[in-house]
Amino acid sequence: MARVVVVGGGYGGLASAARLAKLGHEVTLLEATDTLGGALGTESEAGYTWDAAATATLLPAVIRDLFRKSGRPVERELDLVPLDVIREHRFVDGTSVRLPGGTRGAQLAAFDELGPGLGQAWVDHVASFADDWEVLRRGYFEVPWDRDRLPKQVAARLHSRETLHKRLRRAFRDDRLALVAGHPFVAAGHDLRNVPAWAGLHAYLEQRFDAWTITGGMARLAAALEARLATRGVTVLRLTRALDLVVREGRVAAVGTELGEVAADVVVVAIDPRRLPALAPYVERTMPAIPPVVAHLGLDGDVPDVPHELVLHGDPMLVVRHGGTAPPGGTAWTVHGRGRLAEDLLRALARHRLDVREHVVARVDRSPRQLVDEWGGSPLGVLWQGRATVHQRLGPDTPIPGVYTAGAHATPGAGLPYVGLSAALVAQAVGPA
């Protein structure tokens, strides 16, 4: 049995702790704040509650595997619900498309409504990632990988110079389809000219596996995992900030905190590694992906009906998410803004004929800096700066023996699926007690 210390109580830390405890290790989780969940938390004001960050997830099998490998099946804990429409895209020319998930035929029909022949162009593009998914799933996403001994097919993709920007320009004559395909990366703060082409398989995952939400909000996932840690006997130390790793005789021996050292045989770093001086030199060539400007709105009265997620393309690009909880007669929206934000988000919304300024009864604004400070790092992980980014980030292992990384900064993309997979990789690398 190893003494395992997990640094960070966000989704990556919770998932890692649950898996390692089930494998028989003695696990202690350190969280700098007084609450667990990180970006899976909520914001509340005047009777309204909003998901702080993610409102949906791809690859529900990752969550199902986490709960099955750490105890009871997820169906006994949470209600995972597929979305009929993943998001609606509205373009500057006044046209729009609603993107369904989970079926090739529905997507083909949706894009054909946008223009003749566009459906086939879209499904052909999505199908082009099928081999990428299978190769990377078997040799990169689901198994701990050795940077110096990559399988030939995995290396061919990770080392390719092709960018997503180039692939989309080659695949689509209609810029609107390129906007839809590139949106998940632009929304996460990336420049498509720096994103490797294989990362575009996000569209393949949406079509094949759909997008899913959790009844009651994504914070239910964090609460269920917190309960799972208690069941598995994990020691949770809140308000305990990790200052650095303690390395003795070339191997990690403890985590230094404001309250003293916590002895460890294995450490899982589930926060931005830049925050720990022992790891910072190894990631000095990477940058975090910066969150958007966020406004959580509590609305009353008759407001426009919007889908789960609405993307308003342009500069700035606005994303409206419908969800959360509200008092009777109320509606909860969250608005994200990226680009040239020279005006208030509500004024920018009004220019898209979504004027809800007279309906606002509660509002919580968060700047990118506030979000990073609140969560101890960016939930969007590492900024893509070209193909080398794969090798410049850490995870699941690190150059320090006994130290592993999980969470957004240890994955090849933002979002709960990748974070969940990073925890699974750490559990494989550490192994059973």
N, C-alpha and C positions, 0 to 999 in steps of 0.2 A: 504494500500500500504506500503510495507516494503522498507527501504533503503538497497539495496543489493550491496555489493562490491565484485567483482570477482577479485582475485589475479592471474594474469598470462594470457597472450594473446595467448597461444598455442591453439590447437584444442579443448581441454577440456574446457578452459576458454571461447573461442568464442562460443562454443555450449551451455554452461551453461548460458552465458549472453543473447544469443538470445532467449532461451526458457523462462527464467525468465522475460525478458522484455515483451514477448508476453503474459505472465500470469498477466501482469499489474503492475509489480514492478518497482521501480525507480532504475535503474542499472548503476553502475559505474565500469568500468574495468580498472585495473592498470596493466601496462606493463613496465617492467624494461628497455627494449630497445626501439628503435625508429620504429620498425616494428612489425606487428602482424603475427601470424601463427606458430611461434616456429619451430618445426621440419618439418612443412609443407612448409617451405620456399624453396628457391633455392640457388644454387651456380652458379656463372657466371665467365667466363674468356675467353677472346679473341673471343667473338662471340658465345661461347658455353654456354649452360645453363643446369643444372642438378637438379633433385629433391634432396633436401638435405637429405631426409630420405625415408619415405614410397613412393613406386611407384605404389601400388595397395592396394585394401582393400577387405575383405570379408563382407558378410552380407550387401549388399547395402540398404536393408530395413531400417537399422539404419540411414543412411544419408537421405533417403527419408522421414522417420518419422521426423527427425530434421527440414528439410525444410518445411514440411507440418505443423508442430506444431508451427513454428515461422513465417509463411507467405506463400509465393508462393511456389508451388511444385518445386522440384529440377530439373525436366525436362525443366523448363523455364530458368534455370540458368546454368546447367552443362550437359555435355554429358557423361554419364556413359556407359562404354563399357566393355563387358565381354571378358576375355582372352580365346582363344582357348586352349592354353597350359599355365598352371599356372607356371610351371618351368620344366627344364630338369635337371636330375641328372646324372652325369657321375662318375663312380666308378673307383677305382684304378686298377681293373682287365681289364679295357678297355670297359666294357659294359655300357649301358646307358638306361634310360627310360624317356620318356616325359609324364608328369603327366597332363592329361586333367582334367577339373573341370566340375561340374554341371551334371554329368551323371555316374551312376554306370557301365553301359555297356562299356563306353569308357575306364574307368579305368581298368576294368577287362581285356579288350583286350590289353591295353598297357602293363600290367604286365605279361600277358601270352606271349608276345613277348620277355620278359626278361627271361622267363623260364616256362616250362610246370607246370601248377598247381599254379603258383604264383599269377595269377589273382584272383582265388577264395580265396586264403589266404588273399590277400589284401582286397577284398570287405567284407569278413567275419569280418576282424579286424575293418574296418570302421563301419560296421553295429552294432558292439558291443557297439557303443557310442550313438545309437539312443535314448535309454531310459535316458542316462545321460543328453543329450541335453534337452529333454522335461522336466525332473525333475528340472534341474538347471535353465532352461529358466523361468519356472513359479515361482520358489521359491527363485531365487538368482540373475540371470542376469537382469531380467526385473522388479523387485520390490525391494524397500528398505527392507533390511533384518535385523532382530533382532538376534544378536549373541547368546542371551540367550534363544531364542524361535524359533529355526529353525524347519521347518517341518521335520518329521521323515526321509523321503526319502532324503531330502537335507542334513541333518546331517550325514546320513549314508555315503554319498559320500565325504563330506568335512572332515569327521573324519577318513576316511579309511586310513590304513597304506600302501596300495598298491601304489607303485611308477610306473611311466611310464616306467622306465627301466625294471622293472620286468614284466610288461604287455607285452612289446615288445619282451622280451626274450621268453615268453610263447607263444606268437602269431606266431612268425616267426622262421623258421629254417634257412632261408636265411638272412644273415646279411644286405643285400642290402635293403630289405624292411624295416628293422628296421631303417636304416639310413634315408630313405625317411620319415618315420613316425615321427622320432625324430628331423628332420632337423629344423622346425620352432623354437624349443626351444634351440637347440644348437646355431643356428644363433643369438638368442637373448641373448646368454651368460649364459644359464642355464646348470647345470649338471643333466642329466636325472634321476640320482639316488635321486635327491631332488625334482623332479617335481611330483605332485600327478597324479595318473593314469587318473583321469577324465579329466584332462587338455588336454589329447590326442584327445578330441573331435574336435580339430582343423581340423583333417583330415576329419571328418564327415561334417563340415561346408564347406570345400573346395569341397567335392564331391556333396553335396546337393545344395549349393548356388553359386558355382563358385567363382572366383576372378575377380575383376573389376578394371579398371583403368579409369582415367578421361582425356578426350581429352585436350591436352594443358598442362598436368602435374598436379600433386596433389596440387600445389600452387594455382590453380584455386579455389579449395575448400575454402582455407583460404580467398581469395579475395572475394568470394561470401558471406561468412559469415561476413566479415568486412562490406560489403555493407548492409547486413541484419541488423547489429547493428545500422548503421546510420538510416535506415528506422524505426527502433524500438525506436529511441531516446536514445540509450545507450551513456553515457558519457565515452569517452576513454581518459585516461591520459597516454600518452607515456612517456618514460624516467622517470618513477615514480616507484622506487624500494620499495617494501614492506619490512619493517624491522621487524615488529612483529605485533601480534594481541594485541589490548588493551581490557582487560577484567575488567569490573567493576560490583560489586555486583553479581559475579558468572556468568556473561553473557557477550558475546562479545559486545563491544560498538563502536569500531573503528578499523581501520588499521593504524598503525604507518608507515609513510614513511619519506624519507629524506626531504620532503617539509612540513611535519606536519601530523596531524591526519586527516583521512577521516572517518567521522561518518558512522556507519552501524548498522542496526538491524540484518542483516544476512550477513555472509561472506562465500564465496565459494573459497576455496584454491585450485587452479589448477596448483600449482607448487609442487616441492618436499617439503613435510612438514618439513623436516629437516632444511630448511632454515628459519623457523620461530621458535624462541625460545619457544614460548608458546605451540607449537605442538611437538617439537623435542623429549621431554621425552616419548611421547606416541608411537614413532616409532623407539626408540633407538635399538630395537632388529632386525630391518630389515636392508637390504642393497640394494643399487640400482643395477640393472643389467647393466653391463658396455657395452657401444657400441663397435662395432668392429673398426679396423683400416680401414679407407676409403680413396680411391683415385678416384677422378673424372677425367676422361680422355677425352680429345678432340682429335679425330683421323681424319686423312685424308687419301684418297686413298682407295685401295681395302683391306678391313679388313674382318676377318672371320664373317660369318653370325651366330648370336646367337639369341636364343629366348628372350622373355621379361626378364626371369631370368634363369641363368645357374649356377648350383651348382657343384663345382668340389670337390669331397670328398677326404679326406686325411688329413694330418697334415703338413702344415696348410690347413684348409678348405677355399676355395675361392668361392665367389659368384659374378658373373658378371651380371649386370643389363643393359639392352639395353633400352635407352630412352632419354628423354631430347630433346633439340633442338641444331642444328648444322648449320653452314654455308653450302652453296651448295658444295657437294662433301665430306662433313664431317660426322662423326658419333660420338655420345656421349655415353660413357660407364661409369658406376660406378662400382668399384671393392671393395668388402668387404673382409677382412682377419681376420681369427680367428685361434688360435693355436700357434704353434712354428714358429713365423715369424722371421727367422734368415736372411732373404734376402729381397730385394726390391720386392714389389708386382708384378711388371712387369716381373722380373726374374722368380718368382714363376709361373706366368701365362705361360711363355714360356716353362716351363717344362711340361705343359699340352697341348703343341702344339698350344697355342694361343699367338704367339709372335707378339706383336704390337709395340715393342719398336721403330721401325723406322717410325711409323705412328703418334707418339705423337706430337701434336703441341700445346697442352694446358694441364695443369695438376694442380689439386688442391688437396693437401693432408690434411687430418684431422685425428689427433690422438683421441683416446677415451677421453682424458682429455680436448682437445680443444672443442670437441663436447659438453661435459657436461657443460663446462664453457660458451659456446656460447648460449646454450639453457636453462641454469639455472637448469639443472637436466638431468637425463637420460630419453629419450623418450621410453625406453624399460621397464620403471617402476621398480617394486620391484623384487629382485632376489628370485627365489624359494629356500627355505631352509627347505623344508619339509611341511607337512600338516599344521603345526602351522602358516605358513606365512599368510594364509587366515585371521586369527584372529589378527595377529600382525600389519597388515596394517590398515589404516583408510579408511573410505568411506562406504556409502555416508555420514554418520554422524560422529561426533567426540565426545570425552568426554566434550568438551566445548560447552555449549548451544548456539545455533545460528550459529555454525561453521560447514560447510560441506566441503567435498573434492571431486574433480573431476580430471580427467586426468589420465596419465599413472600410477601414484603412488597410485591411488585409485581404481585400477581394478585388476582382477585376471589374467591378461595376457597383453602382449604388442599388439599394433596394433590399428588402427582407430576404428574397431567395438567395442572393449571393452571401449575405451575412449569415444566414442559416447554414449554408454549405461550408462556410469558413469554420464554423464551430464543429461541424461533422469531421472536417479534415483534421482539426486539432485533436479530436477524440481518437481518430485513427492513428495519428502520429504518436500520441502518448501511450495508447493501448491500455489494456485492462490491468488492474492491480496485481 
